[in-house]
Structure formats: structure tokens, C-alpha cells
Amino acid sequence: MAGQQNWTVEEAREIYNKPLMHLLYEAQTVHRAHFDPNQVQRSKLLSIKTGGCAEDCAYCSQSARNGSKLPASKLIEVERVIAQAKKAKEGGATRYCMGAAWSSPKDRDMDVLTAMVEGVKELGMETCMTLGMLEDNQVARLKDAGLDYYNHNIDTSERYYKEIITTRSFDERLATLTRVREAGIKVCSGGIVGMGEQMMDRVEMLVTLANLPEAPDSVPVNMLMPQPDTPLANVEKLDPIEFVRTVALARILMPTSHVRLSAGRTDMSDELQAMCFFAGANSIFVGDTLLTADNPEEDKDAILFAKLGLETMEAFTEGRVCKNEAADAAAATAAE
């Protein structure tokens, strides 16, 4: 990935706190230097195994530990996954993400999981999975099956992490990202904001991601959608402008990453989503559900895209790597 490595928290904080118009201008300038500003990646997320997770993530309705009443399901059939992927492709999705509510997969599940990857790849779609922590042999099997991306969010800052999760350490999450990256699978990793964290936690989370040996190819920025019967069910909502600032900082720190406007869009106005796209978000999930949370229906997204003049990004589109990003960004802005 191009872009400055080893950002300091202080540098990132100063960017985050710039006057909003300056921040948005900088983020859009960086975005235009690396992506078509009118193209947005459309991904589809399917829960392939729901509920009964052994982790205690305070935001999650699938945890068996935090009071959720969501029943556990078995891993679904490969044929059903492929059928759903075909529908997603017909609906305009180019990346297919498959998520299982696990602390980590069991070796006995790997044959089914690799068959899912192979089947979706045959459709010409980008493949992504999120299965929890992985061991080296499991990463190798997913790589051999052709998996393009692996999602494993760090969720928040290292400081605030223990307030949200106690069953899995921050370092364990980073270790899984290392295994995935070293195997040659692209990393998808972001976090959730609006969990009662401080501004510096949002900044530090993004600095951690930007300073990885390679910044994640995809960075989901989720707005917490409080779920009933979870510890964060009644948390105070985050100011929307703070969310926009988070998206803009992600774009500036990670210029060639796909920044995904992820969970929480059902509570966002068209205007707020437009601000996020202007701030550098260029990926969304389509479909009416995200695992167990609501998501805007596809016709609403089609209307929004038409209003904003947005188009669907083709599969396997990567950010352009610029040798001199500052000069290229300025030239791109001047050309407009």
C-alpha cells in the first residue's frame, strides 16, 4: 500500500480535529488521487453460521455470553451459499463476504468453508470470509481455495478494547491479521465507533491499522447499531459529524484502501451518507441485513446512487499507487 507509514497518534489527532471543511477537502483530494470518486464497491454479507459464539463482544447479539437470546444455528450448506451469491451478483454485488459466529473455525469445518470459497470464485466474484481467529494451517487452506480477503476487525483502540471484549486479546487479533497477510490473502480490518469510546480511541484504532506492515485493503467503519440484550443496548449515540471525521481520517491515513461505510446506514440520512462518500468512503454492503442487523434495502441504495451519480465499482478494482501522493493529489484537484 502507498502512503505514509508510522503515523503518530498526535499527527492523526491534528488531522481529525481540523475544521470540517478543511478535513473534507483533504480527504476528497486524497481520495481522487487514488480512486474514481464516483465509484462505490458493492459487497454482500451472508451469515453462514449464526449465534452461539463463545466470545463476549459487548456489541454482538450472537454472543452466548452477553445475555443475547439469539439461537445458535449450524453451518449452512454450500449449495445455499452459492445460490445466494448468484442472486447477489445479479443484484450488482461484486464482493461476497461470508461470516460465521465463531471464536475460530474447527478443522472439521474447513472442507465446507473451502468449498464455499471455490464456488463463489467460480462466479467471478471477489471472496471474503470472517471466521474469527485462524491457525496457520487454516489460513493455508483458505489461500489454496482462492480466498481473496479475510475480515478480522480490531474493533477499537488497544486502550478501550478490554472494555468491549475480554475473551480475546487485542494482540491475538493482530496475530491473525499477520497470518493472513503473510499467506498472501488481502486483509479487511476496521472497527466500530459509537461504543462509548473517546475521540482518541477512534484515532488510535485507525493509526494502528495504518501502521501495519501493509495497511488493510479494506477498512470497514461501522456505526454501532445497539442490539437488544447486549451490554451496549442503551449506549448514547455518537454525533454523526464525529462519524464523518472518522471516515475522513481513515481515507487520509490509508489512501489506497477501500473504506467501507458499513453497519449503521439504516439510521443515516441520505445527506449523512453523501458526506461519508465525499469524505472518502467507497464501499458499502448491499441487502437488507448484515449478519443480524438491519441494512438499507437495495432499492433505497439504487435511489441514493442515482441521486449522487454514483456507479458500481468493478470487481478487483484496487487503489492507484502514486509515487508522489501530495503532488498527484494536488494535480487531480486542480484538474477538476
C-alpha positions as CSV (number, residue, x, y, z in Angstrom):
1,M,0.0,0.0,0.0
2,A,1.1,3.5,-0.7
3,G,1.0,6.2,1.9
4,Q,2.9,7.3,5.0
5,Q,3.7,4.6,7.4
6,N,4.3,5.1,11.1
7,W,1.8,7.8,11.6
8,T,1.9,9.2,15.1
9,V,-1.3,9.5,17.2
10,E,-0.6,13.2,17.6
11,E,-0.4,13.7,13.8
12,A,-3.7,11.8,13.3
13,R,-5.4,13.7,16.1
14,E,-4.5,17.0,14.5
15,I,-6.0,15.8,11.2
16,Y,-9.1,14.5,12.9
17,N,-9.7,17.9,14.6
18,K,-9.2,20.1,11.6
19,P,-12.1,22.5,10.7
20,L,-14.5,20.2,9.0
21,M,-14.3,21.9,5.6
22,H,-10.5,21.6,5.6
23,L,-10.8,17.9,6.7
24,L,-13.3,17.0,4.0
25,Y,-11.3,18.8,1.3
26,E,-8.1,17.0,2.3
27,A,-9.9,13.6,2.4
28,Q,-11.6,14.1,-1.0
29,T,-8.3,15.3,-2.6
30,V,-6.5,12.1,-1.3
31,H,-9.5,10.0,-2.5
32,R,-9.4,11.4,-6.0
33,A,-5.7,10.7,-6.3
34,H,-6.3,7.0,-5.8
35,F,-9.9,6.2,-6.8
36,D,-12.7,7.3,-9.1
37,P,-14.7,9.5,-6.7
38,N,-18.0,8.4,-8.3
39,Q,-17.5,4.6,-8.0
40,V,-18.5,2.6,-4.9
41,Q,-17.8,-1.0,-4.3
42,R,-20.9,-3.1,-3.5
43,S,-20.4,-6.1,-1.3
44,K,-22.9,-8.6,0.1
45,L,-22.6,-10.2,3.5
46,L,-24.1,-13.6,4.4
47,S,-24.2,-15.2,7.8
48,I,-23.1,-18.8,7.2
49,K,-23.4,-19.7,10.9
50,T,-25.4,-17.6,13.3
51,G,-25.4,-17.3,17.1
52,G,-23.8,-19.3,19.9
53,C,-20.5,-17.6,19.7
54,A,-18.1,-18.2,22.7
55,E,-16.8,-14.6,22.6
56,D,-18.2,-11.9,24.8
57,C,-18.1,-8.9,22.4
58,A,-20.3,-6.3,24.2
59,Y,-21.9,-5.1,20.9
60,C,-22.8,-8.5,19.5
61,S,-26.2,-10.2,19.5
62,Q,-24.6,-13.5,18.6
63,S,-22.6,-13.9,21.8
64,A,-23.6,-16.8,24.0
65,R,-22.1,-14.9,27.0
66,N,-23.6,-11.4,27.0
67,G,-27.3,-12.2,27.5
68,S,-28.4,-12.4,23.9
69,K,-31.4,-14.6,23.2
70,L,-30.4,-15.3,19.5
71,P,-30.5,-19.1,18.9
72,A,-27.4,-20.8,17.5
73,S,-27.6,-22.3,14.1
74,K,-25.4,-24.9,12.2
75,L,-23.1,-24.1,9.4
76,I,-25.3,-23.8,6.3
77,E,-25.0,-25.8,3.1
78,V,-22.5,-24.9,0.4
79,E,-25.3,-25.1,-2.3
80,R,-27.3,-22.4,-0.4
81,V,-24.3,-20.1,-0.2
82,I,-23.7,-20.4,-3.9
83,A,-27.3,-19.8,-4.7
84,Q,-27.3,-16.7,-2.5
85,A,-24.1,-15.5,-4.1
86,K,-25.6,-15.8,-7.6
87,K,-28.5,-13.6,-6.5
88,A,-26.1,-11.1,-5.0
89,K,-24.1,-10.9,-8.3
90,E,-27.3,-10.5,-10.3
91,G,-28.2,-7.6,-7.9
92,G,-24.9,-5.8,-8.7
93,A,-22.6,-7.0,-5.8
94,T,-19.0,-7.7,-6.8
95,R,-17.7,-9.0,-3.5
96,Y,-19.2,-11.8,-1.5
97,C,-18.5,-11.9,2.3
98,M,-19.3,-15.0,4.4
99,G,-19.3,-14.7,8.2
100,A,-19.6,-17.3,10.9
101,A,-20.2,-16.6,14.6
102,W,-17.1,-18.4,15.9
103,S,-14.2,-17.8,18.2
104,S,-12.4,-19.8,15.5
105,P,-13.3,-22.5,13.0
106,K,-12.8,-26.1,13.7
107,D,-10.7,-28.2,11.4
108,R,-13.7,-30.4,10.6
109,D,-15.4,-27.3,9.1
110,M,-12.6,-26.5,6.7
111,D,-13.7,-28.7,3.8
112,V,-17.1,-27.0,3.7
113,L,-15.6,-23.5,4.0
114,T,-13.1,-24.0,1.2
115,A,-15.9,-25.4,-1.0
116,M,-17.8,-22.2,-0.4
117,V,-14.8,-20.1,-1.4
118,E,-14.3,-22.1,-4.6
119,G,-17.9,-22.0,-5.5
120,V,-18.2,-18.2,-5.2
121,K,-14.9,-17.7,-7.0
122,E,-16.3,-19.6,-10.0
123,L,-19.0,-16.9,-10.2
124,G,-16.3,-14.3,-10.9
125,M,-16.9,-12.5,-7.6
126,E,-14.3,-11.4,-5.0
127,T,-14.4,-13.7,-2.0
128,C,-14.2,-12.7,1.7
129,M,-14.6,-14.6,4.9
130,T,-14.8,-13.7,8.6
131,L,-14.4,-16.7,10.9
132,G,-12.6,-15.4,14.0
133,M,-9.1,-16.4,14.8
134,L,-7.2,-18.6,12.4
135,E,-4.2,-21.0,12.7
136,D,-1.5,-21.3,10.1
137,N,-2.9,-24.5,8.5
138,Q,-6.4,-23.0,8.3
139,V,-5.0,-19.8,6.6
140,A,-3.1,-22.0,4.1
141,R,-6.2,-24.0,3.2
142,L,-8.3,-20.8,2.6
143,K,-5.5,-19.4,0.5
144,D,-5.3,-22.6,-1.6
145,A,-9.0,-22.4,-2.1
146,G,-8.6,-18.9,-3.6
147,L,-9.9,-16.7,-0.8
148,D,-9.2,-13.1,-1.8
149,Y,-9.9,-11.3,1.5
150,Y,-10.1,-12.1,5.2
151,N,-12.0,-9.9,7.6
152,H,-10.9,-9.6,11.2
153,N,-11.8,-6.2,12.8
154,I,-9.7,-4.8,15.6
155,D,-12.9,-3.1,16.8
156,T,-11.5,-0.2,18.7
157,S,-8.3,1.1,20.3
158,E,-6.0,-1.1,22.3
159,R,-6.8,1.0,25.4
160,Y,-10.5,0.7,25.1
161,Y,-10.5,-2.9,23.8
162,K,-10.8,-4.5,27.2
163,E,-14.0,-2.6,27.9
164,I,-15.6,-4.3,25.0
165,I,-14.1,-7.8,24.8
166,T,-12.4,-10.0,27.4
167,T,-12.4,-13.4,25.8
168,R,-9.9,-12.5,23.0
169,S,-6.9,-10.1,23.3
170,F,-6.1,-7.2,21.1
171,D,-2.7,-8.9,20.3
172,E,-4.5,-12.1,19.3
173,R,-6.5,-10.1,16.7
174,L,-3.3,-8.6,15.3
175,A,-1.7,-12.1,15.2
176,T,-4.5,-13.4,13.0
177,L,-4.0,-10.4,10.7
178,T,-0.3,-11.2,10.4
179,R,-1.0,-14.8,9.5
180,V,-3.5,-13.7,6.8
181,R,-1.2,-11.1,5.3
182,E,1.9,-13.3,5.3
183,A,-0.1,-16.0,3.5
184,G,-0.9,-13.6,0.7
185,I,-4.6,-13.1,1.5
186,K,-5.7,-9.5,1.5
187,V,-6.7,-8.0,4.9
188,C,-10.0,-6.5,5.6
189,S,-10.0,-4.9,9.1
190,G,-11.7,-1.9,10.7
191,G,-13.7,-1.2,13.7
192,I,-16.9,0.0,15.4
193,V,-17.5,3.6,16.6
194,G,-20.2,4.8,18.9
195,M,-19.5,2.2,21.6
196,G,-18.9,4.8,24.3
197,E,-15.3,5.3,23.4
198,Q,-13.4,8.6,23.4
199,M,-12.3,10.5,20.3
200,M,-8.7,9.4,20.9
201,D,-9.8,5.7,20.8
202,R,-11.1,6.3,17.2
203,V,-7.9,8.0,16.2
204,E,-5.7,5.3,17.8
205,M,-7.7,2.5,16.2
206,L,-7.1,3.9,12.7
207,V,-3.4,4.6,13.5
208,T,-3.0,1.0,14.5
209,L,-4.4,-0.1,11.1
210,A,-2.5,2.4,9.0
211,N,0.8,1.4,10.7
212,L,0.5,-2.3,10.0
213,P,3.3,-3.5,7.6
214,E,0.7,-3.1,4.9
215,A,-2.5,-1.1,5.5
216,P,-5.6,-3.2,5.1
217,D,-7.0,-3.3,1.6
218,S,-10.5,-2.8,3.1
219,V,-11.3,-0.8,6.2
220,P,-14.9,-1.2,7.4
221,V,-16.1,1.7,9.5
222,N,-19.1,0.6,11.5
223,M,-21.5,2.8,13.4
224,L,-22.8,0.8,16.4
225,M,-26.3,-0.5,16.0
226,P,-27.3,-1.2,19.6
227,Q,-28.8,-4.7,19.8
228,P,-31.3,-5.8,22.5
229,D,-30.0,-7.9,25.4
230,T,-26.4,-6.8,24.9
231,P,-24.3,-4.6,27.2
232,L,-24.3,-1.8,24.7
233,A,-28.0,-1.8,24.1
234,N,-28.5,1.6,25.7
235,V,-25.3,3.4,24.8
236,E,-25.5,7.1,23.8
237,K,-25.4,7.6,20.1
238,L,-22.3,9.1,18.5
239,D,-22.6,12.6,16.9
240,P,-22.9,12.0,13.2
241,I,-20.2,14.6,12.4
242,E,-17.7,12.5,14.6
243,F,-18.5,9.6,12.3
244,V,-17.8,11.6,9.2
245,R,-14.5,12.7,10.8
246,T,-13.6,9.1,11.4
247,V,-14.2,8.1,7.8
248,A,-12.2,11.1,6.6
249,L,-9.2,10.2,8.8
250,A,-9.4,6.6,7.6
251,R,-9.2,7.8,4.0
252,I,-6.2,10.2,4.7
253,L,-4.2,7.7,6.7
254,M,-4.9,4.8,4.3
255,P,-5.1,6.4,0.8
256,T,-5.3,3.2,-1.3
257,S,-7.6,1.2,1.0
258,H,-11.3,0.7,0.3
259,V,-13.0,2.5,3.1
260,R,-16.3,0.8,3.7
261,L,-19.4,2.6,5.0
262,S,-20.6,-0.4,6.8
263,A,-23.1,-1.1,9.6
264,G,-25.4,1.7,10.7
265,R,-26.5,3.0,7.4
266,T,-30.2,2.3,8.2
267,D,-30.0,5.2,10.7
268,M,-28.2,7.6,8.4
269,S,-29.9,10.1,6.2
270,D,-29.0,10.4,2.5
271,E,-27.2,13.6,3.4
272,L,-25.0,11.9,6.0
273,Q,-24.1,9.1,3.7
274,A,-23.3,11.6,0.9
275,M,-20.9,13.3,3.4
276,C,-19.3,10.0,4.1
277,F,-18.8,9.3,0.4
278,F,-17.3,12.8,0.0
279,A,-15.0,12.0,3.0
280,G,-13.6,9.0,1.1
281,A,-15.9,6.1,1.8
282,N,-16.1,4.0,-1.4
283,S,-17.6,0.7,-0.3
284,I,-20.9,-0.5,1.1
285,F,-22.8,-3.6,2.0
286,V,-26.0,-4.2,0.0
287,G,-29.0,-6.2,1.0
288,D,-31.5,-5.8,3.9
289,T,-29.4,-7.5,6.6
290,L,-25.8,-7.5,7.9
291,L,-25.5,-10.8,9.8
292,T,-28.2,-10.0,12.4
293,A,-28.5,-6.2,11.9
294,D,-30.7,-4.3,9.5
295,N,-29.3,-2.7,6.4
296,P,-30.9,-0.4,3.7
297,E,-32.9,-2.3,1.1
298,E,-31.3,-2.5,-2.4
299,D,-33.9,-0.2,-4.0
300,K,-33.1,2.5,-1.4
301,D,-29.4,2.2,-2.4
302,A,-30.3,2.4,-6.1
303,I,-32.2,5.6,-5.5
304,L,-29.4,7.1,-3.4
305,F,-26.8,6.2,-6.1
306,A,-28.9,7.8,-8.7
307,K,-29.2,11.0,-6.7
308,L,-25.5,11.2,-6.2
309,G,-24.4,10.0,-9.6
310,L,-22.6,7.0,-8.2
311,E,-21.7,3.9,-10.1
312,T,-20.8,0.3,-9.0
313,M,-17.1,-0.3,-8.9
314,E,-16.0,-3.3,-10.9
315,A,-14.6,-6.4,-9.2
316,F,-10.9,-6.5,-8.3
317,T,-10.5,-2.7,-8.6
318,E,-7.6,-1.6,-6.5
319,G,-6.5,1.9,-5.4
320,R,-3.9,3.5,-7.6
321,V,-0.4,3.7,-6.0
322,C,1.1,7.1,-6.6
323,K,4.8,7.8,-6.2
324,N,4.3,11.3,-5.0
325,E,0.9,11.4,-3.4
326,A,0.9,15.1,-2.4
327,A,1.7,16.2,-5.9
328,D,-0.7,13.8,-7.5
329,A,-3.5,14.8,-5.2
330,A,-3.0,18.5,-5.9
331,A,-2.9,17.8,-9.6
332,A,-6.0,15.8,-9.5
333,T,-7.8,18.5,-7.6
334,A,-6.6,21.3,-10.0
335,A,-7.7,19.2,-13.0
336,E,-11.3,19.3,-11.7
